[in-house]
Amino acid sequence: MADNKKDIGQPDRNLISFKENYEVAYAVNQLKKEFPDETKTAIKEALFDAAKQVKPSEGREKIMRIVRKELGN
């Protein structure tokens, strides 16, 4: 289901819609600032791998935490 741009607020902020390129790009750019030595492609792959490990309802922060742990190794 595509992201409804009229649905704003806390519930929407807690999720990453992987069908929306701009949301994936935003998450990649956030992580690129933290891990400048990593390529954007590697970060994006880690992001998608992390998303497969969690339920969609667990949200953005859990996905980002998994990616940070993976890239930090």
C-alpha positions as CSV (number, residue, x, y, z in Angstrom):
1,M,0.0,0.0,0.0
2,A,1.4,3.3,-1.0
3,D,2.0,6.0,1.6
4,N,-0.9,8.4,1.9
5,K,0.7,11.9,2.1
6,K,-2.4,13.2,3.9
7,D,-1.7,10.8,6.8
8,I,0.8,12.7,8.9
9,G,1.7,12.6,12.5
10,Q,3.3,10.1,14.8
11,P,2.0,6.8,13.4
12,D,3.3,7.7,9.9
13,R,6.6,8.9,11.2
14,N,7.3,5.6,12.9
15,L,7.2,3.7,9.6
16,I,9.3,3.5,6.4
17,S,7.3,2.9,3.3
18,F,9.7,0.9,1.1
19,K,7.5,1.5,-1.9
20,E,8.2,5.2,-1.8
21,N,11.7,6.0,-3.1
22,Y,11.9,9.3,-1.2
23,E,11.4,7.6,2.1
24,V,14.1,5.0,1.4
25,A,16.4,7.8,0.1
26,Y,15.8,9.8,3.3
27,A,16.7,6.8,5.5
28,V,19.8,6.0,3.4
29,N,20.9,9.7,3.6
30,Q,20.5,9.7,7.4
31,L,22.6,6.5,7.7
32,K,25.2,7.8,5.2
33,K,25.8,10.8,7.6
34,E,26.6,8.3,10.4
35,F,28.6,5.9,8.2
36,P,30.4,8.1,5.6
37,D,32.8,5.3,4.6
38,E,29.9,3.0,3.5
39,T,28.4,3.3,0.0
40,K,24.8,4.2,-0.5
41,T,24.2,0.9,-2.2
42,A,25.5,-1.0,0.8
43,I,23.4,1.0,3.2
44,K,20.3,0.5,1.1
45,E,20.9,-3.3,1.0
46,A,21.4,-3.3,4.8
47,L,18.2,-1.3,5.1
48,F,16.2,-3.8,3.1
49,D,17.8,-6.8,4.9
50,A,16.9,-5.3,8.2
51,A,13.3,-4.6,7.1
52,K,12.9,-8.4,6.4
53,Q,13.8,-9.1,10.0
54,V,11.1,-7.1,11.7
55,K,7.4,-6.8,11.5
56,P,6.2,-3.6,9.7
57,S,4.4,-2.5,12.9
58,E,7.8,-2.5,14.8
59,G,8.7,0.6,12.9
60,R,11.5,2.8,11.7
61,E,13.7,2.9,14.8
62,K,14.0,-0.9,15.1
63,I,15.0,-1.1,11.4
64,M,17.5,1.7,11.8
65,R,19.0,0.1,15.0
66,I,19.5,-3.2,13.1
67,V,21.2,-1.4,10.2
68,R,23.4,0.6,12.6
69,K,24.5,-2.6,14.3
70,E,25.2,-4.3,11.0
71,L,27.2,-1.4,9.5
72,G,29.0,-0.9,12.8
73,N,30.6,-4.3,12.6
